[in-house]
């Protein structure tokens, strides 16, 4: 297992994500801080540094996720695995609020991830509001099966 992400891997992960955080869908173009490669299954939990286990993440989502692999579904109170952007289509687990400022969880995976990663952080919601007003949000459907 490689401990560090190589520059070619980083480029592939960024291109694959089309410049958006794979969790909160914020655009790297308008982010105040750089994006990072995130281990979906953390290295501390035995996750490998392979493309199948890497996601493009904004600093906020990466900071809240850290080494988490589970969250609590606020509807059922049960512990559940967090959303996996390599194995689960975003649109199956999340949707936008009517004003497109908030990410809503549609499934236990989505709801637990919204809560655990704070996908509706104050600054992110404000950014989405401004981008929506400028016709720059929400992002086009990003998944291959949604194009």
Secondary structure, DSSP 8 states (H G I E B T S, - for coil): --SS--HHHHHHHHHHHTTB-TTT--BGGG-SS--EEEESS-GGGT--SSGGGEEEE-HHHHHHHTT--EEE-TTT--EEE---TTTS-HHHHEEE-TTSSSEEE-SHHHHHHHHHTTTT-HHHHHHHHHHHHTT--S----SGGG-
